[in-house]
Amino acid sequence: MLRCERSHLPVAGVGQPANLAEIMARLVADPTLDARRQREMLSALRTVCRLLNANPALVPAEPGDLRKRLEGVSHALAGFSQGRWRNIRSLVLAALRHAGVRALPGRSQEPLSLDWEALRARLPDKDYRYGLSRLMHFCCRQGISPDRVDSTVFEGFRSALENESLVRKAPKVYRTTCVLWNRAARTIPGWPAVQIAEPDARRRYALGWSAFPPSFQADVEAYLARIANQDVFADDYARSVRPSTVKTRRHQFQLIATALARSGYPADQITGLATLANPNNAKLALRFFMDRAGGTTTTNVHYFARVLKAVARHWVKPTNQEDIELLSTLCRRLAVNQSGMTAKNRARLRQFDDPANLDAVHGLEPRKQAGPGGVSTVEEAVEIPGTRFVIKGNRCHRGVDLMTAGSLGPNRLTEGVMLTPGVDEELWLKYAEQNKDADLIRNGIVFAFPSEKKDHPKGRAKEEAERKSGLEPLEVGGPGEKSPDWRVPRVITTGEK
């Protein structure tokens, strides 16, 4: 019978290495290690230390600690392709295991036991196989058969992912494993029937509407009905909000009321929006949100403050105007002074530091295919592997190249003329015939030529350089001067004062 290997790779030294410097020393001193494999592991360890800007002797030889450090490293900024970066991480993990560090392999090449292999054969597609592969190999190495899998085994697997692996986003990997296991238990005959609790990373804290008096919800709904159907004859008229805004406001009031209740204010005494708009209560609720954000203000906290100020001013309308002034002061204090993009947006755009991703955005050349009838087709939606960015494409018909005068865009060719290649010839001829009396066609602002005539557009553009298209930048004269631009309307004096 085929048995699982429960031990790790051979240890090249005595005892547990403390840092990456000791790992490297053991690799160098191991005579049984293949020379090429040794160079690859040492190179990967040096690369990781360089990217972390850390001395190897100061980087602990602990997979969990190393995984957290590497989560902040972008392969694009490091100048590596995604495939090369995966290889580096795999080699580092292999070096740790070779030196005797307890580590969970990234992609185990060890065969499964017969019972696990038989269970794996029942899986319907690769999503199941990939998603459950780590769990199967983990159980196999521990000598755990499929019928002995329970919540305790899954907890051990979670601990191994977080502390003994370099896998990215370990909590997400664990949750995916739980979801796939439970789905297999429900739908695949012969699968162990045990169900595993799926972790929920959402930080839920909102109380239900039933936790508050009915008068509070009634006041909220009355306010929402008003802002959704504003009276145009009212003195404080404002444009009616959209249904999506009404839904958002309803949820915001529920969260603010929850924050106030969880800050010690009795929930049964939150009888209306006036309770929330009270400056002292507003401070309690807003402080609750700041504490959840790590003690600092955020755009969300500032927006809650603005909502409370608007409610106080336009709905509650307190007799004491100092309440509104206090809420206005809170809004100013909680405002977020931000310049440029947020850290989240910068992180999302970091993928375009990879030249391959930029090439995909600019040209989509890797996804173009020659279709029938001389048509170059581009997929409707192209997703760059390893990213969340989606490019939408279209169909480009080969025929004539269209030129437009007065363009300053990125496709500008010469003399202020833009080239639009690949316009369908039949479409252009039909358009030109239908609009032959239009100024754009009669004055040569838009014209076309066969795609094979490469030198024609530059010559034609130079000939038409002096022709005005109406798309040029405005020329505005100085104060009191007449504008030299013919498109600026003249000021007509009627003689009336």
TAURNOR-V93638 format. One record per helix or strand of 3 or more residues. SS is the DSSP state (h for helix, s for strand). FROM is the first residue (numbers start at 0). TO is the last residue. If there is no record, write none. Layout:
# TAURNOR-V93638
SS_FROM_TO, SS_FROM_TO
This chain:
# TAURNOR-V93638
h_19_28, h_34_51, h_55_57, h_62_69, h_74_77, h_81_97, h_113_119, h_125_141, h_145_147, h_150_162, h_169_186, h_208_210, h_213_227, h_242_261, h_266_268, h_272_276, h_278_291, h_298_315, h_320_333, h_342_352, h_354_361, h_364_366, h_371_373, s_374_376, s_380_382, s_389_391, s_394_396, s_399_404, s_411_413, s_416_422, h_424_433, h_438_441, s_445_449, h_455_462
